[in-house]
Each structure stands twice: as C-alpha cells, then as structure tokens.
Amino acid sequence: MSEFRYAVNVLPKPGILDPQGRAVELSLPHLSVTTVSKVRVGRRVELTVTAAAEPEARAVVDGLAKELLSNPLIEVYAIELLEGTSSVTAAGAAAK
C-alpha cells in the first residue's frame, strides 16, 4: 500500500454568481491593480489516500469530491495529484 497526496480545487460554475470573487475584483483598483479581471474565489482541500495503486486512490478522491467536497449544482472541481505521493517519499522529505 502507498500513500497518494491530492488537492481538490472547488470553484463556482461559470455563470454562477460569485460574491467573494466580485468583492476581490472591486478591491483591485484600490491597490492600483487594473490588469486583473474575472476573479473567482473557491476553496482547496488537500488529503492523503492509502491505496494499492494511484487509480484506486483517485477514485476515492473523485467520489469524495462529488459527494462531500462540492455541490454539483453550483460548483465544479478539479483533482490534482501532488508531489511526494508515496509514504517513503513523504517520510524522507520530513527527515530533511
């Protein structure tokens, strides 16, 4: 068994109102930033899954993203495999 690290990035679907993104966008001119637009604010969830293989671990993360971490009516998600996926790599990195 190996450990696999993932990040699930959740954002409002295109066309869904994003009040937080709008508030950030409206604040940008006060910071003299005029070249940024279409700001969307979401959330990121990082997790570790223990599984025999990466496809099995990804299936677990996909199920969690669909059922728990996002609202499929108003949000979309993307799954990202993070560096240092095995427990051996993670333990070695922590020791350095």
Residue pairs with C-beta under 8 A, 6 or more apart in sequence:
1 50
1 51
1 52
2 50
2 51
2 52
2 53
2 85
2 86
2 87
3 48
3 49
3 50
3 85
3 86
3 87
3 90
4 48
4 49
4 50
4 51
4 54
4 57
4 58
4 81
4 85
4 86
5 46
5 47
5 48
5 81
5 82
5 83
5 84
5 85
5 90
6 46
6 47
6 48
6 49
6 57
6 58
6 61
6 79
6 80
6 81
6 82
7 44
7 45
7 46
7 79
7 80
7 82
8 44
8 45
8 46
8 47
8 61
8 64
8 65
8 69
8 70
8 77
8 78
8 79
8 80
9 42
9 43
9 44
9 77
9 78
9 80
10 42
10 43
10 44
10 45
10 65
10 69
10 70
10 75
10 76
10 77
11 40
11 41
11 42
11 75
11 76
11 77
12 18
12 21
12 40
12 42
12 74
12 75
12 76
13 74
13 75
13 76
16 74
16 75
18 39
18 40
18 41
20 41
21 39
21 40
21 41
22 39
24 39
24 41
25 36
25 37
25 38
25 39
28 34
28 36
28 39
42 75
45 69
46 82
47 61
47 64
49 57
49 60
49 61
50 57
51 57
51 60
54 81
54 85
58 79
58 81
61 79
62 79
65 77
65 79
66 72
66 77
69 77
70 76
70 77
84 90
84 93
